């Protein structure tokens, strides 16, 4: 089955179709069409989690459309510093604005609070949209008391959110949708962080034990069998007899990284072995390693290894292959 067909069968949408959601169509009406948009939908077809990048050129201060209250929380990350006079809002009657003009400044908004917003360009934001249903599920999995409200923050430094954003920024800038595994991994990491640091619940996260040996082996087997990443955290968790969020935290404790990042490292290791096979073109190596195309393979390889696959093959394989050309390897 080709990649496009497999994606159609997964609950992932590359464009929003629910007009009242803050992260999608309403903002696009004023601030142009989103440059990047992918989401996880629940059984009703409504997004539980979404990533959206909104970028606009120079423009005067404009008032955004009114947004109905939504059982959701929005995390907005400024990919470029926002000047102090280029964004302001009135939330639950409180006037707020830019407190720090720094890259990756984080804003957290409880969308159950009535809000008016004004913004001017240029701007570049990445939005994480999290429904209350998703947050309630993660809280229950981790024995956290129900969250009634969240502390709102405006253009603060949040190192966890900033680092997570940096880890997926390559996909965002190249308009590559995250696969199902990566999107679910990010949703659980963001949800857990939001509950821990911005929620008003009194419960504490359970201690983070490591996966047992049989769970590690089972998880590795499944990931090796799905290098393209088109399986769900829930599938891995079920095979290990854990809840999705608990599995995600135990995996990080056991392997020292997230599920998605571990899978990328596995892909690169497999690619290295394949690069030593003279007959294989780079596009074929990328495909067999689970990458959607050669450009994505080259970017991921260069980011992790600090060298292109072509150069790595010349240094570690059987010499330069006549079927490969350096010009083909430059990231597009």
N, C-alpha and C positions, 0 to 999 in steps of 0.2 A: 504493500500500500504506500502510495507516495505521501510526502509530508503534508501537502495541502488537504488531502482527504482525511488524514489522521487528525489534523487540527480541527476540522469541522465537527468531529465527533466528541471533542472535549468541551467542557463548559467554560470556554474562554472567548471573550469578545474583543476584537481589535478596535471597535468603535462603539461609543456609548449609544444606547437607544432608549434610555430612561430619562425624560426631559427634566425632572425635578432634582436630579442629582447635581450637587455643587461642582463636582469635578469635571463635568462633561458639557453637554449642549448649551446650558445657560451661559456659562462663561464664554464659550466659543462665539456666541452671538455678539458679544461686545469686543472680545479680545482675540478674534480670529480663531480659525480651526485649530484644535490641539495638534501639536507636532508628533505626539506619542500618546497612545492610549491602549491599555490592555486591562482586563478585569477578570475576576472570578465571580461567577453568578451562582445564586442559590437555586433551589428546586423551582422557585417561582419565576426564575429568569431575571431577577433583580440583583445587581452587583452587591456582593458582600465586601469585596475588596477591589480597589482599582488604583492603577498608577497612571497619571496623566502629566504630560509636560505642556505648559502653556508659555509661549514666547511671543513677544510683540515688539515692534519697532517704536521709534519716537512718536509720542502722541500726548495730547493734553490730558489733564486729569478728567476722568470719566466715572460716572456712577455705574456700578455693576447692577444687573437686574436684581429684583427682590427674590430671595430664596425662601421657600416654605421651610418650616422647621423639619428637621430630618433626624431620625434616630441613628446618628452617625457622628464620627469625629473626623476632622480633616487635619492632616499634618502637611504643611506647606513649607518646602525647602527652597530658599533663594539660591539658585545656582550661580548667580552673579550678585554682588552687593547691591542692595536696594537703598538709594538715597533717602534720607530721613523725611523728605517732603514729597515722596512719590507714592506713598501708600498710607491710607488711614481708614478707620472703620468705627462704627458705633455698634457695640455688641451688648445686648441686654441693658441699653442705656448708657454704657460706659464708652468714652472716647479713647481709642487706642491708636498707636501708630508704630513707626519703625524705631526700635530702641537701639539696635546695633546694625550698622551698615557693613556687614561682613559676608563673605561667600559662605554658603551652606548654613546661613542663619535659619533657625527652625521656628515656625509658628504653629501652635496647636489650637484649634477652634472646635468647641463643642457645638455642633450644628443644631442642637435642640434649643439653643439660645437665639432669639431674634437678632438679626444682623443687617446692617447696611454697610456697603463698602465702596470706596473710591480708589482708583489706581491710575497711574500714568506710566507711559513707556519711556525708554525701553525697559523690558523686564524679561525674566526667564525663571520660571518656577516649576518644580516637580511636586505634584500633589500625591499624597497617600490618602486614600479614602477608606475608612474602616467602619462598617456598619456595627450598630450595637449588638446585633445578633451574633456576629463573629466574635466581638469582645466578650459577650456573655458566655459563649462556648469555651473560649480560652480560659476565662476566669474559673468556670466550673471545673475544667480539666485540672487546674492548678490549685484548687481549693481556696480561691480568693473570694472574699465576701462580695456580694453584688455591688456593682459600681453605679452610684446614682448620678454622679457628675464628674467632670474632669477639670483639673486646673488648666486654665488657658494660658498660653505663653505667646509672646510676640517678638519675633526676630531674636531669639535667644541662641546661645551656643549649646548645642546638644551633640556631643561627640559620637554617641552611638548612632543617631540618625544620620549624621554627616558621613560616618564611615560606611554605613550601609548604602547610602546614596552614591558614594564614590564607587562602590563595588559593582553597581549596576549601570553606571553612567555611560559606559561604552555602548551597551545595548540601546539605551535611550537616545544617545546622540546619533547612532546609526539606524535608528527606527527599527530595531530588531525586537519583535515581541519576545518576552521571556517565555520559556516553555512552562508547562504545567507545574513541574516540580519546583522550578525556581520561583515562580509566582507564589505558590503556596508556602514555600520556605520563607520568602520575604514577608508574606502576610502574617505568619506566626511570630517571626522575630519582632516585627513592628508592634503587633498586638501585645505581646508579652512586655515589651519595653514601655508601651503606653500605660498598661495596667500598673506596672511597678512604679513608674515615676510621675505619672500625671493623674492617676485614679485616686478617688477618695476612700477606697475600700480599706478595711483594717486587716484583712487576711494577708498572709505572707506566702510567697511561692515556696513550694516544697523543695527540699534539698535536691540537688541535681546529681543523682547517681549515674554511673556509667552504664552503658548497655552491657548485658551479660554476653559471654563469649558466643553463645548460640545466636543471640540477637545481632551481634556484629557480623557474624558470618552470613546470616540470612539477609541482612540489609545490603551487604556487599554483593552477594549473589544477584539480588534483584536489580541493583544499580548497574552492574556489569551487563545485565540482560536488557537494559533500557538506557543505553548510552545517550540516546536523543533526548532523554529527560521527560518523555511523555508518559509518566506514571504519576500517581498522586502520593503526597505525604501520608494520606490516610491508608493507602495500600501498604506502604512500608510499615506504618504503625500497627496496622492490623496483623501483619505477618509476625510482628514482634510482641503482640498482645499488649499494646500500649495505646493511649490516646494520641492523636496527632501532635498536639503541642508538647506533651510530655516526651514523646519520641524525639521531637526536634531538639529539645534541650538536652536529653540524654546523648543524642548523637553528637552534638557540639562538644559535650563534656568528654566523650570517648575519643573523638577524632580531632578535636582542637579546631574545628571549623564547621561551617554550616553544610547541610546536605548538598546544596547546589555547588558551593565552592569545592567540596570534595569531589563531586562528579566531574567538574571541569579539570581538576588535577588528574583524575583517572583518565579522562579523554586524552590529555596531553601525553601521559605516560604511554598509552596505547599508540598514539600517533608517532612517538619516537621509535617504537619498535617497527612500525610500518614504514617509516622513512628510510629504514635500512634495507628495504626491499627495492631494488633498482627499477623493477618493472612498473611500479605504481606511480601514477601521476599525483601531484599534490592534491588535486580536487578529489581523487579517489581516497587518498589518505584521510582527508578531512571528513568525507562522507562515512567511511568505516569507523571513524573515531566519534561519530555522533554529532558532527557539526552540520548546520543547515546548508552551508555553501563554503567555497574556498576563502572568500573574504573574511567571513566570521572565524574560520579556522585560523587564518593568518593573524588576525587581531588578537585572538585568545592566546595563541602560541607565543607571539611576540611579547604580550603583556606579562605572561608567566615566566618565560625563559629569557627575555631581553634580547631576543634574536629571532629573525624570521625562520620559518620552516625550511626555506630554500638554503639559507646560510647554514642552518644546523645540519642539514643533509650533507652539505659540502664538507663540513668539518668532522662529521661523525659517521657518514655513510660510506658509499663506494665512489665518491666523487660526484661532480655535477652530472645530472641526467640530461640527455638531449631533448627529452619531452617536456622539460621545465625551463621556464625563462624568467629571469629576475623581474622583468616588467609585469608579469602576471601576479606577482606576489605582493605588490604594494597595496596596503589597505586602501579600500575605496571609500 
